[in-house]
Amino acid sequence: MTSIKNYDVKDISLAEAGRLRIEWAAREMPVIKLIKERFIKEKPLDGIRIAGCLHITTETANLALTLKDGGADVILCASNPLSTQDDVAAALVEYGIPTNAIKGEDEDTYYKHINTALDHQPQLTIDDGADLVTIMHTKRSELISNIIGGTEETTTGVIRLRSLEKSGKLQYPLIAVNDAQTKYLFDNRYGTGQSTIDGITRATNVLWAGKTVVVCGYGWCGRGIALRAKGLGSHVIVTEVEPLRALEAVMDGYQVMPLMNAAKTGDIFITISGDKNVIDKAHLQVMKDGAILANSGHFNVEINIPAMENLSKSKRIIRPFVEEYTMDNGHHLYLLGEGRLINLAAAEGHPASVMDMSFANQALCQEYMIKNRGKLELKVYPVPPDIDREIARLKLESMGINIDNLTAEQNKYLTSWEEGT
């Protein structure tokens, strides 16, 4: 019998390890593969400079390689200091894509890397959190004259961009990729749900069964997290500020209550709202001994970390990505991943299969921007419906799934007001 030896990172270079992982992710990204094959032939992005501020993961690598194969001159930086996979960054450099990202980089290095990407004088931007757009609008406005347009990946980023548009200060057109149905229904719900549970589990090795899990926010990401926690046997409490979402959570079978009440009973708290100080000083003061706090929203502001510092008498790193705070009342609270995205800080982010659709949206919307160069107003646009539908069709096709089509009679019935009365 032939023995199979697991490779040791000592036996291969960092970049080679990254290439192998990028190849593995590509297996689960058939839609990106189909787009890549077309891009290689047509070169729709020929000569276009693209800067991407994204999580440097294997899935991002496959998007970047697709854009490069489409003729683009691509440069990348990280959208989160803890989300970079260093082996992937090394592999991307060897593929000819400058990648400015180091896992665990400090804040100064983080913004230095963003500015290095902007030094590329991009014509198109790809954001995950709107940092490129924000810096260009506030500190690097001289670059905006080069810009054709851009795309945004996240809920948080889209909120920032719509605020910019509403204020009348948006200087170039953008597409809210996050709002595509083939993005938020799958990436946000299934991707965030699975990867958040994965990150917390890897960081803590906690048993979910029997735990009381408090999910702060019931958007599509919160829905996914609550669903996965429930599936593992947890008792799930949802906290919300929007009546419709709270009502939906009730109808989905979860307890709904104010966070101040939930704070007293929760074992694991997961913020996923996109807002600031969701878990605040008053909540921290009533949490029971041993409570675990994690964030799966984009920025590390959802848990009031300065309040934790002020309320504690000591802290220590007890496991990788786990800080133990000894509070003034003697309780121990555990903050995961410095309050940053736990699914990327302690795990690998979303599975490639859902990122396949999200990044297909990115690739096709970048192409859309080129095709409509000079025609778009200074607005935040939705993903064109035909792109959304085509990605769903390609995904089903890649899964070997066929669906029905309307007959001419059925189509006429649905589009005619005269019939059916």
C-alpha positions in Angstrom: 0.0 0.0 0.0 1.3 3.5 -0.9 1.6 5.7 2.1 0.4 9.4 1.8 2.6 11.9 3.6 1.0 15.2 4.7 3.3 18.0 3.6 5.0 20.0 6.2 5.3 23.8 5.8 9.1 23.3 6.3 9.3 21.2 3.2 7.9 23.9 0.9 8.1 27.7 0.6 5.4 30.0 2.0 4.4 31.0 -1.5 4.0 27.3 -2.6 1.8 26.6 0.4 -0.3 29.6 -0.6 -0.5 28.4 -4.2 -1.8 25.0 -3.1 -4.5 26.5 -1.0 -5.5 28.9 -3.8 -5.8 25.9 -6.1 -7.9 24.1 -3.5 -10.3 27.0 -3.1 -10.6 27.2 -6.9 -12.2 23.8 -6.9 -15.2 25.3 -5.2 -15.4 28.4 -7.4 -16.8 27.2 -10.7 -18.6 30.4 -11.6 -15.3 32.4 -11.2 -13.7 29.7 -13.4 -16.2 30.3 -16.2 -15.7 34.0 -16.0 -11.9 33.6 -16.0 -12.1 31.5 -19.1 -14.0 34.2 -20.9 -11.8 37.0 -19.5 -8.7 35.2 -20.9 -10.2 35.2 -24.4 -11.8 38.7 -24.4 -9.5 40.8 -22.1 -12.3 43.2 -21.1 -10.1 44.9 -18.5 -7.1 45.3 -20.7 -4.7 47.9 -19.3 -7.0 49.0 -16.5 -5.4 49.6 -13.1 -7.4 48.1 -10.2 -6.8 48.5 -6.5 -8.5 46.1 -4.2 -8.8 46.5 -0.4 -10.0 43.1 0.6 -9.4 40.2 3.0 -6.3 38.5 1.6 -7.6 35.0 1.4 -7.6 32.1 -1.1 -10.9 33.2 -2.5 -9.7 36.8 -2.9 -6.7 35.4 -4.7 -8.9 33.6 -7.2 -10.8 36.9 -7.9 -7.5 38.8 -8.3 -6.1 36.2 -10.7 -9.4 36.4 -12.8 -9.1 40.2 -13.0 -5.4 39.9 -14.0 -6.3 37.3 -16.7 -8.9 39.8 -18.0 -6.0 42.2 -18.7 -6.1 44.3 -15.5 -3.1 45.6 -13.6 -4.0 44.6 -10.1 -2.7 45.6 -6.7 -4.1 44.5 -3.3 -4.0 45.5 0.3 -5.8 44.1 3.4 -9.2 45.4 4.6 -8.5 44.1 8.1 -5.3 43.8 10.1 -6.0 40.2 11.2 -7.6 38.7 8.1 -4.5 38.3 5.9 -3.3 34.7 5.1 0.4 35.3 4.7 1.0 32.3 2.5 -1.7 33.6 0.1 -0.1 37.0 0.1 3.3 35.5 -0.8 1.8 33.4 -3.6 0.0 36.4 -5.1 3.3 38.3 -5.3 4.8 35.4 -7.2 1.8 35.5 -9.5 2.7 39.1 -10.3 0.0 40.8 -8.1 1.6 43.2 -5.6 0.0 42.4 -2.2 0.6 44.8 0.7 -0.7 42.9 3.7 0.7 41.2 6.8 -1.4 39.3 9.3 -1.4 41.2 12.6 0.0 44.5 11.1 -0.4 47.5 13.3 -2.6 50.4 12.4 0.2 52.6 10.9 1.3 49.7 8.7 -2.4 49.0 7.7 -2.9 52.5 6.4 0.5 52.6 4.8 -0.4 49.6 2.8 -3.7 51.2 1.8 -1.9 54.3 0.6 0.6 52.1 -1.3 -2.3 50.5 -3.2 -3.6 54.0 -4.0 -0.2 55.1 -5.2 -1.0 52.7 -8.1 -3.4 55.4 -9.3 -6.3 53.0 -9.8 -9.0 53.5 -12.4 -11.2 51.0 -10.6 -11.5 50.2 -6.9 -12.8 47.1 -5.1 -13.5 47.7 -1.4 -14.5 45.6 1.6 -15.5 48.3 4.1 -15.0 51.4 1.9 -11.5 52.3 3.1 -10.2 53.1 -0.4 -13.1 55.3 -1.2 -13.0 57.0 2.2 -9.3 57.8 2.0 -9.5 59.1 -1.6 -12.4 61.3 -0.6 -10.7 62.7 2.5 -6.9 62.6 2.0 -6.1 61.5 -1.6 -8.6 63.5 -3.7 -6.0 64.1 -6.4 -6.5 60.5 -7.5 -10.2 60.8 -8.1 -9.7 62.2 -11.6 -8.4 58.8 -12.7 -11.3 56.8 -11.4 -13.9 55.2 -13.6 -15.8 53.6 -10.8 -15.7 51.0 -8.0 -17.5 48.2 -6.2 -18.2 47.5 -2.5 -18.4 44.1 -0.9 -20.0 44.6 2.6 -23.0 45.9 4.4 -20.9 48.3 6.5 -19.2 49.7 3.4 -22.5 50.2 1.5 -23.8 52.1 4.5 -20.8 54.4 4.5 -21.1 55.0 0.7 -24.8 55.8 0.8 -24.1 58.3 3.6 -21.4 59.8 1.3 -23.9 60.0 -1.6 -26.7 61.4 0.6 -24.3 64.2 1.7 -23.6 65.1 -2.0 -19.9 64.3 -1.6 -19.6 61.1 -3.6 -17.1 61.7 -6.4 -17.4 58.6 -8.5 -20.0 55.9 -9.2 -20.0 52.7 -7.2 -21.9 49.4 -7.2 -23.2 47.9 -4.0 -22.2 44.3 -4.6 -23.3 43.5 -1.1 -26.9 44.1 -2.1 -27.0 41.5 -4.9 -29.2 38.6 -4.0 -26.5 36.2 -5.1 -24.3 37.9 -2.5 -26.3 38.6 0.7 -28.6 35.5 0.6 -25.6 33.2 0.5 -22.4 34.9 1.5 -23.9 36.9 4.3 -26.3 34.2 5.6 -24.5 30.9 5.0 -20.9 32.1 4.7 -21.0 34.4 7.8 -23.0 31.8 9.7 -20.6 29.0 9.2 -17.4 30.9 9.3 -18.3 32.8 12.5 -19.1 29.6 14.4 -15.8 28.1 12.9 -13.7 31.1 14.1 -15.1 31.0 17.7 -14.7 27.2 17.8 -11.1 27.3 16.7 -10.3 30.1 19.1 -12.0 28.5 22.2 -12.8 24.8 21.4 -16.1 25.5 23.2 -19.0 23.1 23.0 -22.0 24.9 21.5 -24.7 22.5 22.7 -26.5 23.8 25.8 -24.9 27.3 25.6 -26.9 30.5 25.6 -25.8 32.4 22.5 -26.7 36.1 22.2 -26.7 37.3 18.5 -26.7 41.1 18.4 -28.4 42.0 15.1 -30.7 40.1 12.9 -29.7 41.1 9.4 -28.7 38.4 6.9 -25.5 37.8 8.7 -27.2 37.6 12.1 -29.8 35.2 10.6 -27.0 32.9 9.5 -25.2 32.9 12.8 -28.4 32.3 14.8 -29.3 29.4 12.5 -25.9 27.7 12.8 -25.8 28.2 16.6 -29.3 26.7 16.9 -28.3 23.8 14.7 -25.4 23.0 17.1 -27.8 22.8 20.1 -27.5 26.3 21.5 -30.2 28.3 23.1 -30.3 31.5 20.9 -31.3 35.0 22.0 -31.6 37.7 19.4 -31.3 41.4 20.2 -32.5 44.0 17.7 -33.5 47.7 17.3 -35.6 47.2 14.2 -39.2 46.0 14.9 -39.5 44.0 11.7 -36.3 42.1 12.2 -37.1 41.5 15.8 -40.6 40.2 14.8 -38.9 37.9 12.2 -36.6 36.5 14.8 -39.5 35.7 17.0 -41.3 33.9 14.1 -38.1 32.0 13.4 -38.2 30.6 16.9 -35.7 32.7 18.8 -36.0 34.5 22.1 -36.0 38.3 21.6 -35.2 40.7 24.4 -33.2 43.9 25.2 -29.5 43.3 25.3 -29.4 44.5 28.9 -31.6 41.5 29.9 -29.6 39.1 27.7 -26.3 40.3 29.1 -27.1 38.6 32.4 -27.6 35.1 31.0 -25.5 34.8 27.8 -22.6 32.5 27.6 -21.4 33.6 24.1 -22.1 37.1 22.6 -21.7 37.7 18.9 -22.1 41.3 17.5 -23.1 41.6 13.9 -24.9 44.9 13.6 -22.3 47.2 11.9 -22.8 49.8 14.7 -20.7 51.2 17.5 -20.7 50.1 21.2 -23.5 47.6 20.7 -22.0 45.8 23.8 -21.4 48.7 26.1 -20.2 49.4 29.6 -23.5 48.6 31.3 -23.8 45.3 29.6 -20.2 44.3 30.5 -20.9 45.1 34.2 -23.7 42.5 34.5 -22.2 39.6 32.4 -21.6 36.4 34.2 -18.2 34.9 34.9 -16.8 33.2 31.8 -18.8 35.0 29.2 -17.2 35.0 25.7 -17.4 38.1 23.4 -16.9 37.9 19.7 -17.5 40.3 16.8 -18.4 39.4 13.2 -19.2 42.9 12.0 -16.6 44.7 9.8 -15.0 47.1 12.3 -13.7 46.4 15.8 -16.1 49.0 17.4 -19.2 46.9 18.1 -17.8 45.8 21.5 -16.7 48.7 23.6 -13.1 47.6 24.2 -12.0 50.8 26.0 -14.8 50.2 28.5 -13.6 46.7 29.0 -10.1 48.1 29.7 -11.5 50.6 32.2 -13.6 48.0 34.0 -10.8 45.4 34.3 -8.0 45.1 36.7 -5.8 42.9 34.6 -5.8 41.0 31.3 -3.7 38.3 29.7 -3.6 36.3 26.5 -4.8 32.8 27.5 -5.0 31.2 24.0 -4.3 32.5 20.5 -6.9 35.1 19.8 -8.4 34.9 23.3 -7.8 37.7 25.8 -8.9 37.1 29.4 -10.1 40.3 31.2 -10.3 40.0 35.0 -13.0 42.6 35.8 -13.2 44.7 38.9 -16.1 42.5 40.2 -13.9 39.4 39.9 -15.6 38.0 36.8 -13.6 36.9 33.8 -14.7 38.0 30.4 -13.0 36.6 27.2 -12.6 38.8 24.2 -11.9 37.0 20.9 -9.7 38.3 18.1 -9.2 41.8 19.5 -12.9 42.4 18.7 -12.2 42.2 15.0 -13.8 39.8 12.5 -13.6 36.5 14.3 -14.2 34.4 11.2 -11.1 35.8 9.6 -9.0 36.5 12.7 -9.2 32.9 14.0 -10.4 31.0 11.0 -10.3 31.2 7.2 -13.3 33.3 6.4 -16.2 32.2 4.3 -16.2 28.9 2.4 -15.1 29.3 -1.2 -18.4 28.1 -2.6 -20.3 31.2 -1.4 -17.5 33.5 -2.2 -17.7 32.1 -5.7 -20.9 34.0 -6.2 -19.8 37.2 -4.3 -16.6 37.5 -6.3 -18.4 36.7 -9.6 -20.5 39.8 -8.8 -17.3 41.7 -8.3 -15.6 40.6 -11.5 -18.7 41.2 -13.7 -19.4 44.6 -12.0 -15.9 45.7 -12.7 -16.4 44.7 -16.3 -19.8 46.6 -16.3 -18.0 49.7 -15.1 -15.7 49.6 -18.1 -18.5 49.0 -20.5 -20.4 52.0 -19.1 -17.4 54.3 -18.6 -18.5 57.9 -18.5 -22.2 57.0 -18.6 -22.9 56.6 -14.9 -23.9 59.3 -12.4 -22.3 59.9 -9.1 -24.5 57.4 -7.3 -24.3 54.1 -5.5 -25.9 51.6 -7.9 -27.4 48.2 -7.3 -25.9 45.2 -9.1 -27.7 45.0 -12.5 -30.4 42.4 -12.3 -29.2 40.5 -15.4 -25.8 40.0 -13.7 -27.4 38.7 -10.5 -29.6 36.3 -12.4 -26.7 35.1 -14.6 -24.6 34.3 -11.6 -27.4 32.2 -10.1 -27.9 30.4 -13.4 -24.2 29.6 -13.7 -24.1 28.4 -10.1 -27.0 26.0 -10.6 -25.4 24.8 -13.9 -22.1 24.1 -12.1 -24.1 22.0 -9.5 -25.8 20.0 -12.3 -29.2 21.4 -11.4 -31.8 22.2 -14.0 -34.9 24.2 -13.4 -38.2 24.8 -15.4 -38.8 27.6 -17.8 -42.1 29.5 -18.3 -44.1 28.6 -21.4 -45.1 31.4 -23.7 -48.6 31.1 -22.3 -47.5 31.4 -18.7 -45.2 34.3 -19.5 -48.1 36.2 -21.2 -50.4 35.5 -18.3 -47.9 36.9 -15.8 -47.3 40.1 -17.9 -50.8 40.9 -18.9 -53.2 42.8 -16.7 -56.2 41.8 -18.8 -56.1 38.0 -18.0 -56.7 36.4 -14.7 -59.6 38.6 -13.7 
